[in-house]
Structure formats: structure tokens, C-alpha cells
């Protein structure tokens, strides 16, 4: 392979996910969600670190508006999705975890769940197998957003 060809391949592989309308590029899976597609209707696909790479930040920024309430964070070079809730009680936090766990188990994609204090719930999501975000993380975030959690959450105080 020539020097310029190797360089282009390296650049493309480092930015996999910038082409949302493609299923694969140079043998690596990329995300394939169109602008109008509802992520909550999609299914997570099994991740094998040999055939999928973490998406580039530009791709994640393209998808973040589709998962209202989730924050895109960079922790030590790893892109993650985070969301926090205040629940009515400790047991309501555990109920929220059970609802999320049911969805995560059905999708075969498992977020990190944190109960901090007695009523602060936080979910961190990224694809551990590839060390960053994949479309699966956004699909699961959309499915979590579709859950009816209102009966578990503290009411916001009006200003």
C-alpha cells in the first residue's frame, strides 16, 4: 500500500462513524441512523471489538439531539452518555434500575447504573467492548427515554 493510501485509510478508520448512511467502511461497522429514524424502534446489535469501532465525536454530536436529557461527556478520552434523575425514595431508585435492567437485558446492552445517596440515580453508557460510544448506546438511551418513569421521580419544585 502506498504512503498516501495508508494515511487515508488511517484517517478514515480513526473517523469511522462520520458517514451515517453507510453500513461499513473498510470492513468496520459504522452507524446507519438517518435523521428521521426513531432510535427507540431499532434493536441493539451484538458488539464484537473486531468488527466495530467507537464513533467519532462528530457522529455522537449528530445523534445526541435524538436522546433528550442525555449528556455527551468525554471522560479520559472515552465518549459516554450520562443522565441523572432524582427519585422519590431509595426503593423507587431500585425500581427504576429494574425497569432499565429489563430493557438492557432485552437489548443485550448494559449500562452502568449508580444509586448515589438515597435518591440520586445516574446512568452512564458506552460500549465497553470498543472503549467508546456506538449506535447501541443511543438506541438504549432512546428506549430508556421511552419508559414511564414519572411515578418514580421527585416532582420538580416550581420557581
C-alpha positions as CSV (number, residue, x, y, z in Angstrom):
1,X,0.0,0.0,0.0
2,X,1.4,3.4,-0.9
3,X,2.1,6.0,1.8
4,X,-0.8,8.3,0.9
5,X,-3.2,5.3,0.7
6,X,-2.1,4.1,4.1
7,X,-2.6,7.6,5.5
8,X,-6.1,7.9,4.1
9,X,-7.1,4.5,5.4
10,X,-5.8,5.5,8.8
11,X,-7.7,8.8,8.8
12,X,-10.9,7.1,7.7
13,X,-10.6,4.3,10.3
14,X,-10.0,6.9,13.0
15,X,-13.2,8.7,12.0
16,X,-15.4,5.8,11.4
17,X,-19.0,6.8,12.0
18,X,-18.8,10.1,10.1
19,X,-20.7,8.5,7.3
20,X,-24.2,7.9,8.8
21,X,-25.6,6.5,5.6
22,X,-23.1,3.6,5.3
23,X,-23.2,0.3,7.0
24,X,-19.5,-0.4,6.8
25,X,-16.3,1.3,5.7
26,X,-13.1,-0.6,5.2
27,X,-14.6,-3.6,6.9
28,X,-15.6,-1.7,10.1
29,X,-19.3,-1.2,11.0
30,X,-20.4,2.4,11.3
31,X,-23.7,3.8,12.5
32,X,-26.5,3.9,10.0
33,X,-29.3,6.0,11.5
34,X,-31.0,8.5,9.2
35,X,-32.0,11.9,10.5
36,X,-35.7,10.9,10.6
37,X,-35.3,7.5,12.2
38,X,-36.6,6.9,15.7
39,X,-33.8,5.2,17.6
40,X,-36.3,3.6,20.1
41,X,-37.6,1.4,17.3
42,X,-34.2,0.0,16.4
43,X,-32.5,-3.1,18.0
44,X,-29.1,-3.2,19.5
45,X,-26.7,-5.4,17.6
46,X,-24.0,-7.6,19.2
47,X,-20.7,-5.9,19.6
48,X,-17.5,-7.6,18.6
49,X,-14.5,-5.5,19.1
50,X,-13.0,-6.9,15.9
51,X,-15.7,-5.5,13.7
52,X,-16.9,-2.3,15.3
53,X,-15.1,0.9,16.4
54,X,-16.2,3.7,18.7
55,X,-17.9,6.5,16.8
56,X,-16.2,9.9,16.3
57,X,-17.3,12.8,18.5
58,X,-18.9,14.5,15.4
59,X,-21.1,11.5,14.9
60,X,-22.1,11.4,18.6
61,X,-22.9,15.1,18.4
62,X,-25.1,14.3,15.4
63,X,-27.1,11.7,17.4
64,X,-27.3,13.4,20.8
65,X,-30.4,15.5,19.9
66,X,-32.3,12.2,19.4
67,X,-31.9,11.3,23.1
68,X,-33.3,14.2,25.1
69,X,-32.0,14.5,28.6
70,X,-28.7,12.7,27.9
71,X,-25.4,14.4,28.1
72,X,-22.4,13.6,25.9
73,X,-19.3,13.6,28.1
74,X,-15.6,12.8,27.5
75,X,-14.0,11.0,30.4
76,X,-10.3,10.5,29.8
77,X,-10.8,10.3,26.0
78,X,-13.8,8.0,26.2
79,X,-17.1,9.4,25.0
80,X,-20.1,8.4,27.2
81,X,-23.7,9.2,27.6
82,X,-24.9,10.2,31.1
83,X,-28.2,11.0,32.6
84,X,-29.3,11.6,36.2
85,X,-32.6,11.6,38.0
86,X,-33.8,12.3,41.5
87,X,-36.2,9.6,42.7
88,X,-38.8,9.7,45.4
89,X,-37.0,7.2,47.6
90,X,-34.3,4.6,47.8
91,X,-36.7,1.8,46.7
92,X,-38.0,4.0,43.8
93,X,-34.4,4.1,42.6
94,X,-34.2,0.4,42.7
95,X,-37.5,0.2,40.8
96,X,-36.0,2.5,38.1
97,X,-33.0,0.2,37.9
98,X,-35.3,-2.8,37.4
99,X,-37.1,-1.1,34.6
100,X,-33.8,-0.1,32.9
101,X,-32.3,-3.6,33.5
102,X,-35.3,-5.2,31.8
103,X,-34.7,-3.1,28.7
104,X,-31.0,-3.5,28.8
105,X,-31.3,-7.3,29.1
106,X,-33.7,-7.4,26.2
107,X,-31.3,-5.4,24.1
108,X,-28.2,-7.3,25.3
109,X,-26.5,-3.9,26.0
110,X,-25.8,-3.0,29.6
111,X,-25.2,0.5,31.1
112,X,-23.5,1.3,34.3
113,X,-26.1,2.1,37.0
114,X,-25.4,4.2,40.1
115,X,-27.5,5.0,43.1
116,X,-25.8,7.8,44.9
117,X,-27.1,8.7,48.3
118,X,-30.7,7.6,48.8
119,X,-32.4,9.3,45.9
120,X,-29.9,10.2,43.1
121,X,-29.8,7.8,40.2
122,X,-27.2,8.1,37.4
123,X,-26.8,6.0,34.3
124,X,-23.5,6.0,32.3
125,X,-23.5,4.4,29.0
126,X,-20.8,3.5,26.5
127,X,-19.8,0.3,24.7
128,X,-17.2,-1.2,26.9
129,X,-16.1,-3.7,24.3
130,X,-14.9,-0.9,22.0
131,X,-14.0,1.7,24.5
132,X,-16.4,4.4,23.4
133,X,-19.9,5.1,22.0
134,X,-21.7,3.1,19.4
135,X,-25.1,3.4,17.9
136,X,-26.2,0.8,20.5
137,X,-25.7,3.4,23.3
138,X,-28.1,5.8,21.6
139,X,-30.6,3.1,20.9
140,X,-30.6,2.1,24.5
141,X,-30.8,5.7,25.7
142,X,-33.9,6.2,23.4
143,X,-35.5,3.1,24.8
144,X,-34.8,4.2,28.4
145,X,-36.4,7.6,27.5
146,X,-39.5,5.8,26.3
147,X,-40.0,4.2,29.8
148,X,-42.7,5.6,32.0
149,X,-40.6,6.7,35.0
150,X,-42.7,9.7,36.2
151,X,-44.2,7.7,39.2
152,X,-40.7,7.1,40.4
153,X,-39.3,10.6,40.1
154,X,-39.5,13.5,42.5
155,X,-41.6,16.4,41.3
156,X,-39.6,19.5,40.4
157,X,-40.2,22.5,42.6
158,X,-41.8,25.4,40.7
159,X,-39.9,28.7,40.8
